[in-house]
Amino acid sequence: MSNISNLSFVHPNAKIGSNVTIDPFVYIDDDVEIGDNCHIMSHTSIISGTRLGKNNTIYHGAIIGADPQDFRWKGEKTYCTIGENNHIYQQVIINRSICEGESTVIGSNSYIMAQSHIGHDTRIGDKCVIGNAVKIAGNCRVDNCSILSSMALVHEKCHIGEWVLIKGGCRVNSNIPPYVIMAHNPISYFGVNAFILRKGNKDEESIDEIAKCYRHIYQCNTSIFNALLRIEADVKQCPERDAIVKFVKDHDYKIASLPLEMI
């Protein structure tokens, strides 16, 4: 049994799960699916193509599955897929994909704070925090357990690795490898995200190996290619070391805050 206000509009073709609360002045479009135990607060719009998992709370004035803000989109049928147990706060806008049959994807157990914007075809992992007024452009990726502080800006096609902290107001204009803190403008390396890694039960030895990797990358005044050779020779093999090396290689050695001559 769901609690749907008679002052809201729910399209007859929308699929609404059990124990869903829909407050007054909500708009639920055609071809929308809302999972069990969700709460959709007033003045929210859920647009066609949205797939909302269980136990999500959508706060006042959010627009989920909005039409993509991209001239390449010509009305193709696209989607916005959201996992479970998320809190999506006031006036958040999340756009659908621009590609036929494809989806913008938000994982589970994340907090997307007020007035943030997530562009088309972006993928947000699990247990992320997207701060107030963060703007993420299209085709970006934010991996699990990362935090983007208030008013950070993420340019198109950037990939932010897991367990990353982006300080408030930063302009992310390239790929951010895992486990780091980035700050300032122009964006620069600010250390290892040790406090949050400890919260995630990473042991001190692993954190120390991560720090050794980034000393080679950011603090030894050598090219990123040579830095990886040194990491593979000097740093004990562990999942964290391998994740850093793989990330850098997968992105053709292009990571944030390195001058072009260092790539």
KELOVO-628675 format. One line per field, with one value per residue (C-alpha): residue number from 0; x, y, z. Coordinates in Angstrom, 2 decimals, m for minus. Example, Ala and Ser with C-alpha at 12.3 -4.5 7.8 and 13.67 -1.06 7.14 Angstrom:
% KELOVO-628675
seq = [0,1]
px = [12.30,13.67]
py = [m4.50,m1.06]
pz = [7.80,7.14]
END
This chain:
% KELOVO-628675
seq = [0,1,2,3,4,5,6,7,8,9,10,11,12,13,14,15,16,17,18,19,20,21,22,23,24,25,26,27,28,29,30,31,32,33,34,35,36,37,38,39,40,41,42,43,44,45,46,47,48,49,50,51,52,53,54,55,56,57,58,59,60,61,62,63,64,65,66,67,68,69,70,71,72,73,74,75,76,77,78,79,80,81,82,83,84,85,86,87,88,89,90,91,92,93,94,95,96,97,98,99,100,101,102,103,104,105,106,107,108,109,110,111,112,113,114,115,116,117,118,119,120,121,122,123,124,125,126,127,128,129,130,131,132,133,134,135,136,137,138,139,140,141,142,143,144,145,146,147,148,149,150,151,152,153,154,155,156,157,158,159,160,161,162,163,164,165,166,167,168,169,170,171,172,173,174,175,176,177,178,179,180,181,182,183,184,185,186,187,188,189,190,191,192,193,194,195,196,197,198,199,200,201,202,203,204,205,206,207,208,209,210,211,212,213,214,215,216,217,218,219,220,221,222,223,224,225,226,227,228,229,230,231,232,233,234,235,236,237,238,239,240,241,242,243,244,245,246,247,248,249,250,251,252,253,254,255,256,257,258,259,260,261,262]
px = [0.00,1.41,0.54,0.02,m1.34,m4.33,m2.58,0.22,0.18,1.12,0.91,m1.26,1.62,4.09,5.02,4.94,6.24,4.94,4.97,5.92,5.06,4.39,3.77,1.59,2.64,4.86,4.94,5.53,5.84,5.04,7.52,8.80,9.52,9.77,10.89,9.51,9.77,10.72,9.66,9.17,8.77,6.76,7.54,9.75,9.55,10.42,10.72,10.10,12.86,13.74,14.29,14.39,15.40,14.22,14.48,15.38,14.43,14.02,13.75,11.77,12.17,14.51,14.25,15.26,15.73,15.58,16.09,19.84,21.37,23.27,22.72,23.54,20.38,17.57,14.83,16.20,14.69,17.15,17.24,18.29,18.93,19.27,20.13,18.95,19.17,20.13,19.32,18.86,18.36,16.60,16.73,19.12,18.98,20.05,19.92,19.20,21.63,21.89,22.41,19.56,18.91,21.73,21.51,22.92,23.64,23.66,24.71,23.48,23.94,25.00,24.18,23.61,23.32,21.19,21.41,23.92,23.72,24.75,25.02,24.08,25.75,27.66,28.14,28.29,29.39,28.23,28.70,29.58,28.91,28.19,28.27,26.04,26.02,28.52,28.30,29.29,29.31,28.35,30.17,31.99,32.62,32.92,33.98,32.90,33.42,34.50,33.53,33.13,32.89,30.59,30.76,33.32,33.14,33.88,34.57,33.25,34.73,36.72,37.13,37.47,38.82,37.63,38.23,39.01,38.29,37.87,38.04,35.34,35.37,37.95,37.76,38.42,39.76,41.40,41.35,41.87,43.59,42.29,42.93,44.01,42.93,42.85,42.61,43.12,42.73,44.43,43.74,46.73,47.66,47.07,48.01,46.53,42.94,44.12,41.36,38.58,40.63,40.90,37.13,36.89,39.08,42.18,45.18,48.16,50.50,48.23,47.94,51.74,52.13,49.62,51.65,54.85,53.17,52.10,55.49,56.86,54.06,53.72,56.80,59.88,60.04,60.05,57.77,54.66,56.08,59.24,57.19,55.25,58.48,59.74,56.46,56.56,60.19,60.11,56.59,55.42,52.72,49.26,45.75,46.06,49.37,47.99,44.84,46.91,49.14,46.19,44.25,47.14,47.87,44.19,44.01,47.15,49.11,46.77,45.97,45.24,47.82,50.73,52.31,52.34,56.11,55.71,53.36]
py = [0.00,3.39,6.86,9.05,12.57,13.45,16.79,15.06,13.82,10.20,8.98,5.86,3.97,4.71,1.68,2.49,m0.03,m0.85,1.60,4.58,8.06,10.73,14.18,16.96,18.72,15.89,15.09,11.44,11.03,8.14,5.21,5.78,2.99,3.70,0.94,0.04,2.33,5.49,8.95,11.60,15.03,17.98,19.83,16.99,15.86,12.31,12.32,9.54,6.93,7.10,3.86,4.43,1.57,0.87,3.06,6.33,9.72,12.52,15.94,19.02,20.42,17.81,16.88,13.28,12.08,15.57,15.99,16.11,19.54,18.61,19.61,16.06,14.69,14.58,13.01,9.45,7.13,7.23,6.49,7.57,4.65,5.13,2.42,1.99,3.86,7.23,10.68,13.18,16.63,19.86,21.11,18.47,17.93,14.62,14.36,11.27,9.83,11.27,7.86,5.62,2.96,4.17,5.50,8.00,5.85,6.65,3.81,3.07,4.50,7.96,11.51,14.04,17.41,20.45,22.24,19.83,18.88,15.58,15.64,13.08,9.64,10.26,7.34,7.81,4.82,3.63,5.44,8.77,12.27,14.96,18.26,21.32,22.99,20.56,20.57,17.41,17.58,14.83,11.52,11.73,8.97,9.10,5.82,4.36,6.15,9.48,12.91,16.07,19.06,22.00,23.91,21.63,21.66,18.54,18.98,16.64,13.11,13.29,10.15,10.46,7.30,5.65,7.04,10.53,13.83,16.92,20.09,22.73,24.95,22.93,22.78,19.19,19.29,15.87,12.39,12.01,8.77,6.87,7.59,11.24,14.66,17.39,21.09,24.65,26.20,25.18,21.81,20.17,17.14,17.75,14.37,10.94,10.71,8.89,9.91,8.56,5.49,4.67,5.10,2.51,0.11,0.45,m0.58,1.68,m0.41,0.00,3.74,3.99,2.15,4.53,7.49,6.02,5.71,9.34,10.59,9.08,10.53,14.03,14.82,13.40,15.78,12.98,12.00,9.97,7.15,6.98,7.36,4.20,2.30,3.37,2.39,m1.08,m1.48,0.13,m0.20,m3.51,m5.09,m4.69,m4.07,m0.32,m0.04,m2.05,0.10,3.29,1.94,0.55,3.82,5.89,3.49,3.14,6.91,7.17,8.79,11.81,12.73,16.02,18.52,17.20,19.70,18.54,18.08,15.59,13.25]
pz = [0.00,m0.99,0.25,m2.83,m2.37,m4.53,m5.13,m7.05,m10.65,m11.26,m14.85,m15.20,m16.82,m14.00,m11.88,m8.17,m5.61,m2.14,0.76,m1.46,m0.18,m2.79,m1.31,m2.79,m6.01,m7.25,m10.99,m11.99,m15.78,m18.11,m18.16,m14.62,m12.14,m8.40,m6.03,m2.62,0.41,m1.49,m0.33,m3.02,m1.44,m2.76,m5.99,m7.26,m10.89,m11.96,m15.77,m18.30,m18.44,m14.75,m12.84,m9.09,m6.77,m3.24,m0.12,m1.85,m0.44,m3.00,m1.38,m2.41,m5.88,m7.36,m11.06,m11.75,m15.32,m16.83,m20.58,m21.32,m21.85,m24.99,m28.61,m29.72,m28.09,m30.64,m28.54,m28.37,m25.75,m22.88,m19.15,m15.69,m13.35,m9.60,m7.08,m3.50,m0.19,m1.67,m0.32,m3.16,m1.72,m2.65,m6.24,m7.51,m11.28,m12.83,m16.65,m18.71,m21.25,m24.77,m26.41,m27.49,m24.83,m22.56,m19.01,m16.56,m13.48,m9.77,m7.47,m3.95,m0.45,m1.65,m0.62,m3.40,m1.72,m2.52,m5.88,m7.39,m11.06,m12.66,m16.44,m19.07,m19.18,m15.95,m13.56,m9.80,m7.71,m4.31,m0.97,m2.58,m1.29,m3.87,m1.98,m2.21,m5.65,m7.19,m10.98,m12.87,m16.67,m19.09,m19.53,m16.20,m13.71,m9.92,m8.32,m4.99,m1.66,m3.13,m1.81,m3.87,m1.54,m2.10,m5.40,m7.04,m10.86,m12.89,m16.61,m19.27,m19.54,m16.28,m14.19,m10.40,m8.78,m5.59,m2.10,m3.44,m1.67,m3.86,m1.78,m2.12,m5.19,m7.13,m10.92,m11.95,m15.51,m15.80,m14.29,m10.53,m9.42,m6.37,m2.67,m2.99,m1.76,m4.41,m3.61,m4.90,m8.36,m10.54,m8.94,m7.26,m5.19,m1.47,0.00,0.62,1.83,4.95,7.36,5.13,4.23,7.93,8.23,5.46,7.48,5.35,7.49,8.12,5.98,2.95,3.53,3.76,0.44,m1.17,0.11,m1.34,m4.74,m4.76,m3.62,m6.84,m8.97,m7.55,m5.49,m7.25,m10.23,m12.78,m15.64,m14.87,m17.02,m14.89,m11.72,m12.56,m13.22,m9.80,m8.13,m9.66,m8.56,m5.10,m3.65,m2.28,m4.41,m2.91,m4.27,m3.68,m5.54,m8.44,m8.55,m8.80,m11.57,m13.51,m13.26,m14.61,m17.46,m18.37,m18.83,m20.98,m18.12,m18.14,m14.55,m12.86,m11.60,m13.65,m16.09,m19.72,m19.65,m16.80,m18.71]
END
